[in-house]
Amino acid sequence: MHPSFFPATHRYAATWVKTSAAGAKQQILPKLTLAELNAQLASTTAFCIKSITGYTVAGTDFYAAVWDAPASGGSCPEVDVRPAMTRDAYLQQFESWRSTHYPTWINRYADGAKIATIYTRNGAGIGPTDWETRDNQDFATFAANNQQLTDRGYRLMVVSGFRAGFDGYAAIWWRGGGFRADRAWEVHVGLSAENYQCKFDNLVSCCSMGPWQSWTDGAFCCAHVGSVQ
């Protein structure tokens, strides 16, 4: 499950991935305050943090977070989690982490005011040149960046939409790390709820392996490779 958020309410949109792994478990906690989130991050050692979605309701910041159990016999990677960064703090932090970490999650709050990120210590075949992240992109800039990075062998892993006087996007691209760069995929942003459901239904019907492959295997599986619509 990777939740998204509707502004000014405690309502969520989410994706669930069916797994064949025996005993696979998740911990899903919505409507957390910052103090509650930090307490959970400090105390939850049996599960690995996967995503954090930050949002503001009536002037108070809240978070929806997802933890996954590690693979049998495995352990969680070493991560740095920053759930409430200003954009300036984020820009300074990610540059200082480039040589030691790679990003696995970015969420720009719906109003654009803050950013929640998860960075993992280098490993899994991903080094300093194997990822790119872009923030504060309008649609045209996001589409151009996606095409340029796709042409260089990167794959869009996370995109977060927000509205801060314009429709903006923050995103992460990877290359390497074991995912299938040759698998066809699509990117769709700026959709209404009705258009999203229509697009989802169409993609499900044309994807023989289902609409979602895995966390590291990308997004939808058919039609236009790397296109933004």
MOVEN-V854014 format. One record per run of one state. SS is the DSSP state (2 for helix, 1 for strand, 0 for the rest). FROM is the first residue (numbers start at 1). LEN is the number of residues. If there is no record, write none. Layout:
ss=SS from=FROM len=LEN
ss=SS from=FROM len=LEN
//
This chain:
ss=0 from=1 len=3
ss=1 from=4 len=2
ss=0 from=6 len=6
ss=1 from=12 len=2
ss=0 from=14 len=12
ss=1 from=26 len=7
ss=0 from=33 len=1
ss=2 from=34 len=10
ss=0 from=44 len=3
ss=1 from=47 len=11
ss=0 from=58 len=2
ss=1 from=60 len=10
ss=0 from=70 len=9
ss=1 from=79 len=7
ss=0 from=86 len=1
ss=2 from=87 len=11
ss=0 from=98 len=3
ss=1 from=101 len=8
ss=0 from=109 len=6
ss=1 from=115 len=7
ss=0 from=122 len=1
ss=1 from=123 len=1
ss=0 from=124 len=2
ss=1 from=126 len=1
ss=0 from=127 len=4
ss=1 from=131 len=7
ss=0 from=138 len=1
ss=2 from=139 len=13
ss=0 from=152 len=3
ss=1 from=155 len=9
ss=0 from=164 len=3
ss=1 from=167 len=8
ss=0 from=175 len=11
ss=1 from=186 len=2
ss=0 from=188 len=5
ss=2 from=193 len=14
ss=0 from=207 len=20
ss=1 from=227 len=2
ss=0 from=229 len=1
//
